[in-house]
Amino acid sequence: MILGVVALLLAGGPLLLALDNLRRLRVPELAEGVPSISVLVPARNEEANIAEAVACVLASTGVTVELCVLDDGSTDRTAAILAGVADPRLRVFQGGVLPAGWSGKQHACARLAEQASHELMVFVDADVRLAPDALSRMAGFMQRAPDIGLASGFPRQVTVGWAEWLLLPLIHFLLLGYLPMARMARDVSPAFGAGCGQLFVARQAAYRAAGGHAAIRASLHDGITLPRAFRRAGIMTGLFDATGFARCRMYRDTAGVWEGLTKNATEGMAKPASLPVWTVLLAGGHVLPFLLLPGGLAWAACGCAWGLRAVLAWRFRQSWASVALHPLGVAVLLVLQWVALARAAWGVKATWRGRAYEAQG
């Protein structure tokens, strides 16, 4: 009986919070006028992505755009593909040697920000595909939120392999089920900083005041660390729903999913003080209810857990198989987090894009 009550509380709380958050997470309206935007794309061995990514940005409507791409030591055809784009709005830069203490993406983004000509800067990963109205909508969001210096949108995550559709939808689940967006909108504390590293829009003045990517130079998880750097500088950050105008296939296979999520873990949940708490919250609310079946309270808790995932799957176009296997996905995610914490404790370096880094936390 006691376990059933605990499971129901731990499953029902995130459902209620997510329903409130979904009211607040809006799709931005188009910008007024024709704003000027600098789009900044770091690219390392992106021959499979860069041509389409560039084409999407250059097809933007309702904005004046400059596109800056940094070729970060690519050993594939990335540079050749960029050289073949005949559009004066595109400028290509070379990354050079990665300085000590920097991660590759943060250094590339910092270099790109130095080249930006416009006050609004959009940082976008090469595997993100923007719709023609995407930049206008992001500019519109910033026009209507003058107190926000950095905002982030979550693209629709394209999931193909089983590991992709099992685990990647949990990004929205964690964000909307455990981040109180009402508090986030009025409290500048770094604890409420959150975003998606795939897509950021920043005011250049606020970016400079916050220290830019230099403030998170060693980070491997800018989705969390960049908003928190802005908030530490007293600058508010925000979130918007980019499902309808941006999409991304983040990883291409199971190994990529594991490597990518493990890389990010120690700057998120996988910390010695917080991971036990997350384990209780997630396992208690989203694994335990299914182990307690067929008890009456267990069914209610399962309904809350499945109901939350079903609402998110409908809103963000996620896999329904992931909803059905939600308890398994949460269990696998927790295993991944504990493995990442153990690897960091043993001094095992995180790897990404052919580079090895000390685990951050």
Kinemage of the C-alpha trace (Angstrom):
@kinemage 1
@onewidth
@group {chain A} dominant
@subgroup {mainchain}
@vectorlist {calphas} color= white
{ca met a 1} P 0.000 0.000 0.000
{ca ile a 2} L 2.747 2.455 0.970
{ca leu a 3} L 4.750 1.680 -2.171
{ca gly a 4} L 1.617 2.189 -4.260
{ca val a 5} L 1.037 5.630 -2.748
{ca val a 6} L 4.680 6.611 -3.303
{ca ala a 7} L 4.584 5.380 -6.907
{ca leu a 8} L 1.369 7.306 -7.583
{ca leu a 9} L 2.799 10.526 -6.165
{ca leu a 10} L 6.055 10.167 -8.112
{ca ala a 11} L 4.171 9.457 -11.351
{ca gly a 12} L 1.349 11.952 -10.881
{ca gly a 13} L 3.525 14.947 -9.992
{ca pro a 14} L 5.419 15.032 -13.315
{ca leu a 15} L 2.156 14.595 -15.230
{ca leu a 16} L 0.578 17.650 -13.573
{ca leu a 17} L 3.740 19.727 -14.041
{ca ala a 18} L 4.031 18.712 -17.702
{ca leu a 19} L 0.426 19.696 -18.408
{ca asp a 20} L 1.134 23.138 -16.950
{ca asn a 21} L 4.415 23.429 -18.845
{ca leu a 22} L 2.784 22.516 -22.144
{ca arg a 23} L 0.547 25.580 -21.787
{ca arg a 24} L 3.640 27.737 -21.499
{ca leu a 25} L 5.845 26.210 -24.190
{ca arg a 26} L 4.654 28.105 -27.252
{ca val a 27} L 5.435 28.070 -30.960
{ca pro a 28} L 6.890 31.532 -31.717
{ca glu a 29} L 5.044 33.846 -34.063
{ca leu a 30} L 6.708 35.324 -37.141
{ca ala a 31} L 8.878 38.394 -36.631
{ca glu a 32} L 7.737 41.901 -37.363
{ca gly a 33} L 9.673 43.514 -40.210
{ca val a 34} L 12.700 41.836 -41.760
{ca pro a 35} L 15.239 41.211 -38.977
{ca ser a 36} L 18.903 40.520 -39.680
{ca ile a 37} L 20.337 37.297 -38.304
{ca ser a 38} L 23.760 35.671 -38.203
{ca val a 39} L 23.451 31.887 -38.416
{ca leu a 40} L 26.480 30.090 -36.985
{ca val a 41} L 27.156 26.416 -37.768
{ca pro a 42} L 30.078 24.407 -36.319
{ca ala a 43} L 30.963 21.522 -38.645
{ca arg a 44} L 33.356 18.640 -38.026
{ca asn a 45} L 33.193 15.758 -40.517
{ca glu a 46} L 29.672 16.664 -41.603
{ca glu a 47} L 29.757 15.632 -45.253
{ca ala a 48} L 26.463 13.790 -44.797
{ca asn a 49} L 24.722 16.863 -43.400
{ca ile a 50} L 26.344 20.117 -44.400
{ca ala a 51} L 24.919 20.585 -47.900
{ca glu a 52} L 21.301 20.237 -46.777
{ca ala a 53} L 21.882 22.262 -43.614
{ca val a 54} L 23.323 25.160 -45.630
{ca ala a 55} L 20.562 24.944 -48.239
{ca cys a 56} L 17.880 25.131 -45.556
{ca val a 57} L 19.381 28.241 -43.960
{ca leu a 58} L 19.850 30.006 -47.293
{ca ala a 59} L 16.204 29.265 -48.165
{ca ser a 60} L 14.990 31.238 -45.127
{ca thr a 61} L 12.197 33.760 -45.682
{ca gly a 62} L 11.305 36.971 -43.856
{ca val a 63} L 14.857 37.674 -42.663
{ca thr a 64} L 18.181 38.999 -43.861
{ca val a 65} L 20.639 36.211 -43.200
{ca glu a 66} L 24.378 35.728 -43.131
{ca leu a 67} L 25.600 32.160 -42.715
{ca cys a 68} L 28.948 31.449 -41.092
{ca val a 69} L 30.257 27.888 -41.030
{ca leu a 70} L 33.425 26.798 -39.236
{ca asp a 71} L 35.103 23.717 -40.667
{ca asp a 72} L 36.557 22.270 -37.480
{ca gly a 73} L 39.414 20.132 -38.774
{ca ser a 74} L 37.253 17.904 -40.962
{ca thr a 75} L 38.971 14.996 -42.668
{ca asp a 76} L 36.059 14.167 -44.982
{ca arg a 77} L 34.468 16.165 -47.842
{ca thr a 78} L 32.964 18.889 -45.647
{ca ala a 79} L 35.335 21.594 -46.916
{ca ala a 80} L 34.869 20.604 -50.571
{ca ile a 81} L 31.089 20.677 -50.257
{ca leu a 82} L 31.169 24.125 -48.689
{ca ala a 83} L 33.536 25.387 -51.389
{ca gly a 84} L 30.969 24.389 -53.978
{ca val a 85} L 28.220 26.627 -52.562
{ca ala a 86} L 28.029 29.773 -54.687
{ca asp a 87} L 26.167 32.165 -52.432
{ca pro a 88} L 27.716 35.382 -51.065
{ca arg a 89} L 25.725 35.031 -47.846
{ca leu a 90} L 27.874 32.030 -46.885
{ca arg a 91} L 31.256 32.563 -45.242
{ca val a 92} L 33.467 29.611 -44.337
{ca phe a 93} L 36.183 29.635 -41.687
{ca gln a 94} L 38.810 27.109 -40.636
{ca gly a 95} L 39.020 25.950 -37.034
{ca gly a 96} L 42.749 25.557 -36.597
{ca val a 97} L 44.313 23.793 -33.605
{ca leu a 98} L 41.997 23.178 -30.656
{ca pro a 99} L 43.381 25.080 -27.632
{ca ala a 100} L 43.937 23.237 -24.372
{ca gly a 101} L 40.965 23.308 -22.032
{ca trp a 102} L 38.369 23.698 -24.777
{ca ser a 103} L 35.915 21.214 -26.214
{ca gly a 104} L 35.651 21.281 -29.978
{ca lys a 105} L 32.094 22.587 -30.293
{ca gln a 106} L 32.486 25.381 -27.730
{ca his a 107} L 35.663 26.606 -29.412
{ca ala a 108} L 34.023 26.509 -32.833
{ca cys a 109} L 30.989 28.445 -31.596
{ca ala a 110} L 33.173 31.034 -29.865
{ca arg a 111} L 35.131 31.562 -33.072
{ca leu a 112} L 31.933 31.868 -35.087
{ca ala a 113} L 30.472 34.431 -32.675
{ca glu a 114} L 33.510 36.631 -33.313
{ca gln a 115} L 32.534 36.748 -36.996
{ca ala a 116} L 28.830 37.502 -36.521
{ca ser a 117} L 27.728 40.817 -38.045
{ca his a 118} L 24.211 41.007 -36.618
{ca glu a 119} L 22.801 41.479 -33.141
{ca leu a 120} L 20.780 38.267 -33.309
{ca met a 121} L 22.889 35.114 -33.527
{ca val a 122} L 21.490 31.642 -34.129
{ca phe a 123} L 23.723 28.697 -33.213
{ca val a 124} L 22.539 25.579 -35.007
{ca asp a 125} L 24.058 22.119 -35.367
{ca ala a 126} L 24.777 20.796 -38.848
{ca asp a 127} L 22.296 17.938 -38.428
{ca val a 128} L 19.368 20.313 -37.846
{ca arg a 129} L 17.046 21.137 -40.746
{ca leu a 130} L 15.326 24.519 -40.510
{ca ala a 131} L 12.074 25.324 -42.281
{ca pro a 132} L 11.978 28.565 -44.325
{ca asp a 133} L 10.099 30.407 -41.546
{ca ala a 134} L 12.255 29.104 -38.682
{ca leu a 135} L 14.602 32.088 -38.380
{ca ser a 136} L 11.745 34.554 -38.576
{ca arg a 137} L 9.932 32.735 -35.776
{ca met a 138} L 13.026 32.707 -33.581
{ca ala a 139} L 13.525 36.417 -34.198
{ca gly a 140} L 9.839 36.945 -33.403
{ca phe a 141} L 10.285 35.174 -30.080
{ca met a 142} L 13.145 37.489 -29.160
{ca gln a 143} L 11.214 40.580 -30.299
{ca arg a 144} L 8.370 39.706 -27.937
{ca ala a 145} L 10.637 38.793 -24.993
{ca pro a 146} L 13.051 41.738 -24.645
{ca asp a 147} L 14.236 40.575 -21.213
{ca ile a 148} L 15.532 37.276 -22.602
{ca gly a 149} L 19.145 37.169 -23.774
{ca leu a 150} L 19.267 33.526 -24.867
{ca ala a 151} L 16.492 31.217 -25.992
{ca ser a 152} L 16.456 27.627 -27.149
{ca gly a 153} L 14.088 25.500 -29.148
{ca phe a 154} L 13.746 21.729 -29.222
{ca pro a 155} L 13.577 20.462 -32.813
{ca arg a 156} L 11.474 17.438 -33.678
{ca gln a 157} L 13.729 14.463 -33.040
{ca val a 158} L 13.767 12.042 -35.974
{ca thr a 159} L 14.213 8.541 -34.525
{ca val a 160} L 14.801 5.448 -36.660
{ca gly a 161} L 16.731 2.786 -34.744
{ca trp a 162} L 15.378 1.209 -31.561
{ca ala a 163} L 17.810 3.010 -29.251
{ca glu a 164} L 16.841 6.338 -30.808
{ca trp a 165} L 13.083 5.946 -30.347
{ca leu a 166} L 13.444 4.320 -26.932
{ca leu a 167} L 15.697 6.955 -25.337
{ca leu a 168} L 15.637 10.271 -27.210
{ca pro a 169} L 11.975 11.126 -26.483
{ca leu a 170} L 12.932 11.091 -22.815
{ca ile a 171} L 14.551 14.499 -23.390
{ca his a 172} L 11.090 16.102 -23.565
{ca phe a 173} L 9.876 13.884 -20.719
{ca leu a 174} L 12.621 15.122 -18.378
{ca leu a 175} L 12.326 18.741 -19.440
{ca leu a 176} L 8.561 19.079 -19.157
{ca gly a 177} L 7.997 16.651 -16.313
{ca tyr a 178} L 10.640 18.040 -13.954
{ca leu a 179} L 11.407 21.676 -14.878
{ca pro a 180} L 8.884 24.196 -13.481
{ca met a 181} L 8.693 26.643 -16.370
{ca ala a 182} L 6.542 29.082 -14.397
{ca arg a 183} L 9.379 29.422 -11.881
{ca met a 184} L 11.943 29.489 -14.681
{ca ala a 185} L 10.258 32.552 -16.198
{ca arg a 186} L 10.576 34.640 -13.045
{ca asp a 187} L 13.690 33.307 -11.320
{ca val a 188} L 17.063 33.917 -12.967
{ca ser a 189} L 18.779 31.266 -10.843
{ca pro a 190} L 21.107 28.993 -12.881
{ca ala a 191} L 19.242 26.008 -11.445
{ca phe a 192} L 16.406 26.798 -13.863
{ca gly a 193} L 18.627 27.088 -16.933
{ca ala a 194} L 17.762 24.605 -19.659
{ca gly a 195} L 17.922 24.371 -23.420
{ca cys a 196} L 18.781 22.247 -26.415
{ca gly a 197} L 22.318 22.494 -27.749
{ca gln a 198} L 21.045 21.864 -31.272
{ca leu a 199} L 19.369 25.273 -31.558
{ca phe a 200} L 20.027 28.548 -29.714
{ca val a 201} L 19.237 32.166 -30.501
{ca ala a 202} L 21.124 34.871 -28.599
{ca arg a 203} L 21.407 38.628 -28.489
{ca gln a 204} L 25.030 39.470 -29.197
{ca ala a 205} L 25.256 42.029 -26.363
{ca ala a 206} L 23.903 39.502 -23.841
{ca tyr a 207} L 26.215 36.824 -25.212
{ca arg a 208} L 29.252 39.053 -24.629
{ca ala a 209} L 28.069 40.004 -21.131
{ca ala a 210} L 27.667 36.342 -20.184
{ca gly a 211} L 31.140 35.442 -21.460
{ca gly a 212} L 29.833 33.519 -24.456
{ca his a 213} L 31.073 30.008 -25.103
{ca ala a 214} L 34.340 30.854 -23.344
{ca ala a 215} L 32.350 30.666 -20.104
{ca ile a 216} L 31.667 26.968 -20.806
{ca arg a 217} L 34.810 26.187 -22.788
{ca ala a 218} L 35.309 22.654 -21.456
{ca ser a 219} L 31.639 21.673 -21.521
{ca leu a 220} L 30.305 18.790 -23.579
{ca his a 221} L 26.661 19.616 -22.836
{ca asp a 222} L 25.950 23.195 -23.859
{ca gly a 223} L 22.205 22.545 -23.722
{ca ile a 224} L 22.484 22.908 -19.946
{ca thr a 225} L 25.694 24.838 -19.398
{ca leu a 226} L 25.151 27.745 -21.811
{ca pro a 227} L 21.767 28.820 -20.355
{ca arg a 228} L 23.223 28.525 -16.873
{ca ala a 229} L 26.182 30.729 -17.835
{ca phe a 230} L 23.747 33.442 -18.988
{ca arg a 231} L 21.749 33.124 -15.784
{ca arg a 232} L 24.871 33.356 -13.642
{ca ala a 233} L 25.445 36.710 -15.337
{ca gly a 234} L 21.919 37.795 -14.383
{ca ile a 235} L 20.541 37.356 -17.923
{ca met a 236} L 17.212 35.561 -18.359
{ca thr a 237} L 16.882 32.622 -20.746
{ca gly a 238} L 13.819 31.111 -22.380
{ca leu a 239} L 12.409 28.111 -24.218
{ca phe a 240} L 10.144 27.706 -27.230
{ca asp a 241} L 8.648 24.829 -29.185
{ca ala a 242} L 10.531 24.278 -32.460
{ca thr a 243} L 8.797 21.012 -33.370
{ca gly a 244} L 6.988 22.518 -36.344
{ca phe a 245} L 9.902 24.335 -37.958
{ca ala a 246} L 13.068 22.372 -37.105
{ca arg a 247} L 13.975 18.694 -37.148
{ca cys a 248} L 17.088 16.716 -36.311
{ca arg a 249} L 18.299 13.154 -36.416
{ca met a 250} L 20.740 13.384 -33.552
{ca tyr a 251} L 22.371 9.954 -33.787
{ca arg a 252} L 22.593 7.338 -36.537
{ca asp a 253} L 22.982 4.080 -34.615
{ca thr a 254} L 22.882 2.501 -31.173
{ca ala a 255} L 26.581 3.143 -30.523
{ca gly a 256} L 26.093 6.817 -31.361
{ca val a 257} L 23.132 7.094 -28.982
{ca trp a 258} L 25.100 5.520 -26.152
{ca glu a 259} L 28.230 7.598 -26.807
{ca gly a 260} L 26.287 10.850 -27.144
{ca leu a 261} L 24.117 10.431 -24.055
{ca thr a 262} L 27.038 9.187 -21.974
{ca lys a 263} L 29.086 12.199 -23.070
{ca asn a 264} L 26.392 14.561 -21.761
{ca ala a 265} L 25.500 12.650 -18.614
{ca thr a 266} L 27.999 13.966 -16.065
{ca glu a 267} L 26.940 17.554 -16.734
{ca gly a 268} L 23.302 16.603 -16.247
{ca met a 269} L 21.946 13.894 -13.953
{ca ala a 270} L 25.057 11.756 -13.457
{ca lys a 271} L 26.554 13.570 -10.479
{ca pro a 272} L 27.268 11.877 -7.138
{ca ala a 273} L 24.849 14.095 -5.212
{ca ser a 274} L 22.004 14.239 -7.714
{ca leu a 275} L 21.906 10.851 -9.431
{ca pro a 276} L 20.563 8.967 -6.352
{ca val a 277} L 17.751 11.533 -6.172
{ca trp a 278} L 16.996 11.177 -9.879
{ca thr a 279} L 17.024 7.412 -9.494
{ca val a 280} L 14.361 7.576 -6.787
{ca leu a 281} L 12.233 10.035 -8.770
{ca leu a 282} L 12.430 8.209 -12.090
{ca ala a 283} L 12.491 4.605 -10.947
{ca gly a 284} L 9.888 5.261 -8.265
{ca gly a 285} L 7.470 6.972 -10.600
{ca his a 286} L 8.081 5.234 -13.908
{ca val a 287} L 9.476 1.755 -13.236
{ca leu a 288} L 8.112 0.773 -9.805
{ca pro a 289} L 4.397 1.152 -10.752
{ca phe a 290} L 4.754 -1.499 -13.434
{ca leu a 291} L 6.430 -3.859 -10.973
{ca leu a 292} L 3.545 -3.417 -8.505
{ca leu a 293} L 0.816 -4.454 -10.932
{ca pro a 294} L -2.011 -5.496 -10.610
{ca gly a 295} L -2.575 -3.377 -7.488
{ca gly a 296} L -5.178 -0.627 -7.781
{ca leu a 297} L -2.834 2.259 -6.990
{ca ala a 298} L -0.242 0.720 -9.297
{ca trp a 299} L -2.700 0.927 -12.196
{ca ala a 300} L -3.339 4.588 -11.392
{ca ala a 301} L 0.409 5.286 -11.272
{ca cys a 302} L 0.942 3.450 -14.574
{ca gly a 303} L -1.859 5.504 -16.077
{ca cys a 304} L -0.125 8.722 -15.019
{ca ala a 305} L 3.223 7.570 -16.430
{ca trp a 306} L 1.744 6.369 -19.712
{ca gly a 307} L -0.573 9.361 -19.896
{ca leu a 308} L 2.337 11.794 -19.620
{ca arg a 309} L 4.272 10.027 -22.352
{ca ala a 310} L 1.195 9.797 -24.596
{ca val a 311} L 0.562 13.540 -24.340
{ca leu a 312} L 4.185 14.276 -25.186
{ca ala a 313} L 4.205 11.805 -28.090
{ca trp a 314} L 1.131 13.477 -29.570
{ca arg a 315} L 2.437 17.027 -29.085
{ca phe a 316} L 6.010 16.428 -30.274
{ca arg a 317} L 5.422 13.707 -32.898
{ca gln a 318} L 7.292 11.002 -31.001
{ca ser a 319} L 7.342 7.245 -31.373
{ca trp a 320} L 4.351 5.415 -29.881
{ca ala a 321} L 6.570 2.386 -29.369
{ca ser a 322} L 8.584 4.526 -26.970
{ca val a 323} L 5.386 5.276 -25.045
{ca ala a 324} L 4.518 1.578 -24.765
{ca leu a 325} L 8.025 0.724 -23.539
{ca his a 326} L 8.347 3.772 -21.290
{ca pro a 327} L 9.409 1.891 -18.124
{ca leu a 328} L 12.115 0.071 -20.069
{ca gly a 329} L 13.355 3.353 -21.542
{ca val a 330} L 13.583 4.946 -18.096
{ca ala a 331} L 15.417 1.903 -16.726
{ca val a 332} L 17.941 1.948 -19.585
{ca leu a 333} L 18.431 5.699 -19.148
{ca leu a 334} L 19.224 5.237 -15.461
{ca val a 335} L 21.697 2.463 -16.231
{ca leu a 336} L 23.396 4.762 -18.745
{ca gln a 337} L 23.647 7.534 -16.132
{ca trp a 338} L 25.194 5.230 -13.535
{ca val a 339} L 27.667 3.880 -16.100
{ca ala a 340} L 28.651 7.455 -16.991
{ca leu a 341} L 29.169 8.318 -13.324
{ca ala a 342} L 31.317 5.227 -12.794
{ca arg a 343} L 33.364 5.951 -15.905
{ca ala a 344} L 34.015 9.498 -14.694
{ca ala a 345} L 35.037 8.213 -11.264
{ca trp a 346} L 37.486 5.807 -12.923
{ca gly a 347} L 38.938 8.601 -15.059
{ca val a 348} L 37.671 7.202 -18.362
{ca lys a 349} L 37.582 10.015 -20.904
{ca ala a 350} L 34.483 10.912 -22.873
{ca thr a 351} L 34.877 10.737 -26.639
{ca trp a 352} L 33.105 12.694 -29.339
{ca arg a 353} L 33.879 13.353 -32.994
{ca gly a 354} L 37.248 11.633 -32.677
{ca arg a 355} L 38.373 13.665 -29.672
{ca ala a 356} L 38.763 12.548 -26.064
{ca tyr a 357} L 37.773 14.792 -23.136
{ca glu a 358} L 37.842 14.661 -19.379
{ca ala a 359} L 34.299 14.079 -18.074
{ca gln a 360} L 32.791 17.326 -16.799
{ca gly a 361} L 30.566 17.642 -13.757
